[in-house]
Amino acid sequence: MPKSAHYIIIILCIILTVFLYNQAFGAVPFLILSFYLFYFGWTQIRSRKKNSR
């Protein structure tokens, strides 16, 4: 994924966080963000392992 897509996803998560906090759903945005960051980290680790072989 290009960096611009990551920036857009992070900005959307920030907007979603503010909106859901105002609706009293405080933990939901952090759960969504944790799934995204786990996926992003996993792809980074896998690509580095493939390049080191």
Gaussian input, Z-matrix of N, CA and C with variables (Angstrom, degrees):
# hf/3-21g

backbone

0 1
 N
 C     1     B1
 C     2     B2     1     A1
 N     3     B3     2     A2     1     D1
 C     4     B4     3     A3     2     D2
 C     5     B5     4     A4     3     D3
 N     6     B6     5     A5     4     D4
 C     7     B7     6     A6     5     D5
 C     8     B8     7     A7     6     D6
 N     9     B9     8     A8     7     D7
 C    10    B10     9     A9     8     D8
 C    11    B11    10    A10     9     D9
 N    12    B12    11    A11    10    D10
 C    13    B13    12    A12    11    D11
 C    14    B14    13    A13    12    D12
 N    15    B15    14    A14    13    D13
 C    16    B16    15    A15    14    D14
 C    17    B17    16    A16    15    D15
 N    18    B18    17    A17    16    D16
 C    19    B19    18    A18    17    D17
 C    20    B20    19    A19    18    D18
 N    21    B21    20    A20    19    D19
 C    22    B22    21    A21    20    D20
 C    23    B23    22    A22    21    D21
 N    24    B24    23    A23    22    D22
 C    25    B25    24    A24    23    D23
 C    26    B26    25    A25    24    D24
 N    27    B27    26    A26    25    D25
 C    28    B28    27    A27    26    D26
 C    29    B29    28    A28    27    D27
 N    30    B30    29    A29    28    D28
 C    31    B31    30    A30    29    D29
 C    32    B32    31    A31    30    D30
 N    33    B33    32    A32    31    D31
 C    34    B34    33    A33    32    D32
 C    35    B35    34    A34    33    D33
 N    36    B36    35    A35    34    D34
 C    37    B37    36    A36    35    D35
 C    38    B38    37    A37    36    D36
 N    39    B39    38    A38    37    D37
 C    40    B40    39    A39    38    D38
 C    41    B41    40    A40    39    D39
 N    42    B42    41    A41    40    D40
 C    43    B43    42    A42    41    D41
 C    44    B44    43    A43    42    D42
 N    45    B45    44    A44    43    D43
 C    46    B46    45    A45    44    D44
 C    47    B47    46    A46    45    D45
 N    48    B48    47    A47    46    D46
 C    49    B49    48    A48    47    D47
 C    50    B50    49    A49    48    D48
 N    51    B51    50    A50    49    D49
 C    52    B52    51    A51    50    D50
 C    53    B53    52    A52    51    D51
 N    54    B54    53    A53    52    D52
 C    55    B55    54    A54    53    D53
 C    56    B56    55    A55    54    D54
 N    57    B57    56    A56    55    D55
 C    58    B58    57    A57    56    D56
 C    59    B59    58    A58    57    D57
 N    60    B60    59    A59    58    D58
 C    61    B61    60    A60    59    D59
 C    62    B62    61    A61    60    D60
 N    63    B63    62    A62    61    D61
 C    64    B64    63    A63    62    D62
 C    65    B65    64    A64    63    D63
 N    66    B66    65    A65    64    D64
 C    67    B67    66    A66    65    D65
 C    68    B68    67    A67    66    D66
 N    69    B69    68    A68    67    D67
 C    70    B70    69    A69    68    D68
 C    71    B71    70    A70    69    D69
 N    72    B72    71    A71    70    D70
 C    73    B73    72    A72    71    D71
 C    74    B74    73    A73    72    D72
 N    75    B75    74    A74    73    D73
 C    76    B76    75    A75    74    D74
 C    77    B77    76    A76    75    D75
 N    78    B78    77    A77    76    D76
 C    79    B79    78    A78    77    D77
 C    80    B80    79    A79    78    D78
 N    81    B81    80    A80    79    D79
 C    82    B82    81    A81    80    D80
 C    83    B83    82    A82    81    D81
 N    84    B84    83    A83    82    D82
 C    85    B85    84    A84    83    D83
 C    86    B86    85    A85    84    D84
 N    87    B87    86    A86    85    D85
 C    88    B88    87    A87    86    D86
 C    89    B89    88    A88    87    D87
 N    90    B90    89    A89    88    D88
 C    91    B91    90    A90    89    D89
 C    92    B92    91    A91    90    D90
 N    93    B93    92    A92    91    D91
 C    94    B94    93    A93    92    D92
 C    95    B95    94    A94    93    D93
 N    96    B96    95    A95    94    D94
 C    97    B97    96    A96    95    D95
 C    98    B98    97    A97    96    D96
 N    99    B99    98    A98    97    D97
 C   100   B100    99    A99    98    D98
 C   101   B101   100   A100    99    D99
 N   102   B102   101   A101   100   D100
 C   103   B103   102   A102   101   D101
 C   104   B104   103   A103   102   D102
 N   105   B105   104   A104   103   D103
 C   106   B106   105   A105   104   D104
 C   107   B107   106   A106   105   D105
 N   108   B108   107   A107   106   D106
 C   109   B109   108   A108   107   D107
 C   110   B110   109   A109   108   D108
 N   111   B111   110   A110   109   D109
 C   112   B112   111   A111   110   D110
 C   113   B113   112   A112   111   D111
 N   114   B114   113   A113   112   D112
 C   115   B115   114   A114   113   D113
 C   116   B116   115   A115   114   D114
 N   117   B117   116   A116   115   D115
 C   118   B118   117   A117   116   D116
 C   119   B119   118   A118   117   D117
 N   120   B120   119   A119   118   D118
 C   121   B121   120   A120   119   D119
 C   122   B122   121   A121   120   D120
 N   123   B123   122   A122   121   D121
 C   124   B124   123   A123   122   D122
 C   125   B125   124   A124   123   D123
 N   126   B126   125   A125   124   D124
 C   127   B127   126   A126   125   D125
 C   128   B128   127   A127   126   D126
 N   129   B129   128   A128   127   D127
 C   130   B130   129   A129   128   D128
 C   131   B131   130   A130   129   D129
 N   132   B132   131   A131   130   D130
 C   133   B133   132   A132   131   D131
 C   134   B134   133   A133   132   D132
 N   135   B135   134   A134   133   D133
 C   136   B136   135   A135   134   D134
 C   137   B137   136   A136   135   D135
 N   138   B138   137   A137   136   D136
 C   139   B139   138   A138   137   D137
 C   140   B140   139   A139   138   D138
 N   141   B141   140   A140   139   D139
 C   142   B142   141   A141   140   D140
 C   143   B143   142   A142   141   D141
 N   144   B144   143   A143   142   D142
 C   145   B145   144   A144   143   D143
 C   146   B146   145   A145   144   D144
 N   147   B147   146   A146   145   D145
 C   148   B148   147   A147   146   D146
 C   149   B149   148   A148   147   D147
 N   150   B150   149   A149   148   D148
 C   151   B151   150   A150   149   D149
 C   152   B152   151   A151   150   D150
 N   153   B153   152   A152   151   D151
 C   154   B154   153   A153   152   D152
 C   155   B155   154   A154   153   D153
 N   156   B156   155   A155   154   D154
 C   157   B157   156   A156   155   D155
 C   158   B158   157   A157   156   D156

   B1=1.4469
   B2=1.5184
   B3=1.3021
   B4=1.4658
   B5=1.5340
   B6=1.3196
   B7=1.4660
   B8=1.5229
   B9=1.3159
   B10=1.4626
   B11=1.5248
   B12=1.3188
   B13=1.4660
   B14=1.5257
   B15=1.3205
   B16=1.4611
   B17=1.5254
   B18=1.3359
   B19=1.4560
   B20=1.5261
   B21=1.3145
   B22=1.4608
   B23=1.5191
   B24=1.3107
   B25=1.4628
   B26=1.5198
   B27=1.3178
   B28=1.4635
   B29=1.5326
   B30=1.3268
   B31=1.4694
   B32=1.5186
   B33=1.3261
   B34=1.4655
   B35=1.5225
   B36=1.3165
   B37=1.4669
   B38=1.5242
   B39=1.3171
   B40=1.4628
   B41=1.5247
   B42=1.3223
   B43=1.4653
   B44=1.5156
   B45=1.3196
   B46=1.4597
   B47=1.5200
   B48=1.3201
   B49=1.4601
   B50=1.5193
   B51=1.3096
   B52=1.4672
   B53=1.5215
   B54=1.3244
   B55=1.4660
   B56=1.5229
   B57=1.3225
   B58=1.4614
   B59=1.5225
   B60=1.3368
   B61=1.4686
   B62=1.5234
   B63=1.3275
   B64=1.4583
   B65=1.5245
   B66=1.3258
   B67=1.4603
   B68=1.5278
   B69=1.3217
   B70=1.4747
   B71=1.5308
   B72=1.3217
   B73=1.4677
   B74=1.5257
   B75=1.3200
   B76=1.4496
   B77=1.5099
   B78=1.3196
   B79=1.4585
   B80=1.5299
   B81=1.3036
   B82=1.4671
   B83=1.5235
   B84=1.3395
   B85=1.4671
   B86=1.5200
   B87=1.3252
   B88=1.4596
   B89=1.5226
   B90=1.3019
   B91=1.4585
   B92=1.5255
   B93=1.3207
   B94=1.4704
   B95=1.5239
   B96=1.3228
   B97=1.4599
   B98=1.5224
   B99=1.3176
   B100=1.4631
   B101=1.5284
   B102=1.3398
   B103=1.4664
   B104=1.5260
   B105=1.3255
   B106=1.4609
   B107=1.5300
   B108=1.3288
   B109=1.4555
   B110=1.5249
   B111=1.3272
   B112=1.4607
   B113=1.5210
   B114=1.3305
   B115=1.4665
   B116=1.5243
   B117=1.3167
   B118=1.4594
   B119=1.5288
   B120=1.3169
   B121=1.4626
   B122=1.5100
   B123=1.3243
   B124=1.4600
   B125=1.5268
   B126=1.3324
   B127=1.4628
   B128=1.5177
   B129=1.3359
   B130=1.4572
   B131=1.5253
   B132=1.3125
   B133=1.4632
   B134=1.5255
   B135=1.3251
   B136=1.4689
   B137=1.5176
   B138=1.3353
   B139=1.4682
   B140=1.5344
   B141=1.3178
   B142=1.4683
   B143=1.5159
   B144=1.3414
   B145=1.4653
   B146=1.5180
   B147=1.3376
   B148=1.4716
   B149=1.5207
   B150=1.3361
   B151=1.4685
   B152=1.5203
   B153=1.3293
   B154=1.4585
   B155=1.5245
   B156=1.2937
   B157=1.4751
   B158=1.4869
   A1=109.47
   A2=117.53
   A3=118.91
   A4=111.16
   A5=114.53
   A6=119.49
   A7=111.77
   A8=117.09
   A9=119.43
   A10=110.92
   A11=117.94
   A12=120.67
   A13=110.50
   A14=117.45
   A15=120.68
   A16=111.02
   A17=116.27
   A18=119.75
   A19=111.14
   A20=116.66
   A21=120.75
   A22=110.68
   A23=117.64
   A24=121.14
   A25=110.79
   A26=117.86
   A27=121.15
   A28=110.57
   A29=117.81
   A30=120.89
   A31=110.50
   A32=117.36
   A33=120.20
   A34=111.55
   A35=116.84
   A36=119.99
   A37=111.22
   A38=117.44
   A39=120.51
   A40=110.53
   A41=116.74
   A42=120.61
   A43=110.17
   A44=117.41
   A45=121.74
   A46=111.28
   A47=116.88
   A48=120.83
   A49=111.45
   A50=116.66
   A51=120.72
   A52=110.37
   A53=116.97
   A54=120.50
   A55=111.22
   A56=117.62
   A57=119.98
   A58=112.16
   A59=117.88
   A60=119.00
   A61=110.56
   A62=116.72
   A63=119.89
   A64=111.87
   A65=117.37
   A66=122.01
   A67=111.86
   A68=117.86
   A69=125.62
   A70=113.07
   A71=116.08
   A72=121.57
   A73=108.18
   A74=116.97
   A75=122.48
   A76=115.69
   A77=119.43
   A78=121.14
   A79=112.97
   A80=118.54
   A81=121.63
   A82=112.29
   A83=120.63
   A84=118.55
   A85=113.40
   A86=116.87
   A87=118.78
   A88=111.53
   A89=116.92
   A90=120.78
   A91=110.64
   A92=116.35
   A93=120.62
   A94=110.39
   A95=116.58
   A96=120.58
   A97=111.83
   A98=117.56
   A99=119.66
   A100=110.99
   A101=118.18
   A102=120.23
   A103=110.70
   A104=116.33
   A105=119.64
   A106=111.51
   A107=116.80
   A108=119.59
   A109=111.73
   A110=117.79
   A111=120.11
   A112=110.20
   A113=116.88
   A114=120.81
   A115=110.61
   A116=117.20
   A117=121.31
   A118=111.03
   A119=116.94
   A120=120.48
   A121=112.16
   A122=116.62
   A123=121.23
   A124=111.16
   A125=117.24
   A126=119.71
   A127=111.16
   A128=117.95
   A129=120.67
   A130=111.02
   A131=117.13
   A132=121.23
   A133=110.27
   A134=116.71
   A135=119.58
   A136=112.08
   A137=117.28
   A138=119.31
   A139=110.62
   A140=117.82
   A141=119.80
   A142=111.78
   A143=117.12
   A144=119.20
   A145=110.17
   A146=117.68
   A147=120.53
   A148=111.16
   A149=117.12
   A150=120.33
   A151=111.88
   A152=118.36
   A153=119.86
   A154=112.49
   A155=118.40
   A156=120.57
   A157=112.56
   D1=139.24
   D2=176.79
   D3=-71.41
   D4=160.15
   D5=-178.05
   D6=-61.83
   D7=-32.91
   D8=-178.91
   D9=-63.51
   D10=-34.58
   D11=177.88
   D12=-67.04
   D13=-38.01
   D14=177.37
   D15=-65.80
   D16=-40.33
   D17=178.05
   D18=-63.27
   D19=-41.13
   D20=179.21
   D21=-64.68
   D22=-42.05
   D23=179.25
   D24=-64.39
   D25=-42.35
   D26=179.10
   D27=-64.79
   D28=-41.99
   D29=178.08
   D30=-63.64
   D31=-41.30
   D32=177.19
   D33=-64.02
   D34=-36.73
   D35=177.51
   D36=-66.55
   D37=-36.92
   D38=177.33
   D39=-65.44
   D40=-44.43
   D41=178.00
   D42=-63.74
   D43=-42.80
   D44=178.23
   D45=-63.33
   D46=-37.64
   D47=177.93
   D48=-62.09
   D49=-47.47
   D50=179.88
   D51=-62.38
   D52=-45.34
   D53=-179.25
   D54=-63.30
   D55=-47.14
   D56=-177.35
   D57=-71.28
   D58=-30.43
   D59=175.11
   D60=-64.91
   D61=-37.55
   D62=178.01
   D63=-68.65
   D64=-24.25
   D65=178.30
   D66=-93.80
   D67=6.19
   D68=177.84
   D69=69.11
   D70=34.49
   D71=172.51
   D72=-114.83
   D73=67.42
   D74=-169.58
   D75=-65.73
   D76=-38.36
   D77=-172.99
   D78=-86.55
   D79=-17.10
   D80=-175.84
   D81=-62.18
   D82=-47.50
   D83=-179.73
   D84=-63.25
   D85=-34.00
   D86=177.75
   D87=-68.41
   D88=-33.44
   D89=176.03
   D90=-66.49
   D91=-44.55
   D92=177.89
   D93=-63.50
   D94=-44.32
   D95=179.77
   D96=-65.30
   D97=-35.54
   D98=178.97
   D99=-67.17
   D100=-37.49
   D101=175.89
   D102=-62.86
   D103=-44.39
   D104=-179.93
   D105=-63.69
   D106=-46.46
   D107=-178.33
   D108=-67.49
   D109=-33.47
   D110=175.67
   D111=-64.47
   D112=-45.03
   D113=178.49
   D114=-62.04
   D115=-44.60
   D116=-179.78
   D117=-62.92
   D118=-44.42
   D119=178.32
   D120=-64.47
   D121=-40.09
   D122=179.67
   D123=-62.61
   D124=-43.19
   D125=178.86
   D126=-66.55
   D127=-35.13
   D128=178.54
   D129=-66.36
   D130=-42.84
   D131=179.93
   D132=-65.51
   D133=-44.03
   D134=-179.78
   D135=-63.64
   D136=-40.07
   D137=-179.49
   D138=-68.40
   D139=-34.03
   D140=178.45
   D141=-72.11
   D142=-34.57
   D143=177.86
   D144=-67.56
   D145=-38.80
   D146=178.80
   D147=-66.23
   D148=-36.35
   D149=-178.59
   D150=-74.37
   D151=-25.59
   D152=-177.50
   D153=-83.38
   D154=-11.34
   D155=-179.75
   D156=-80.34

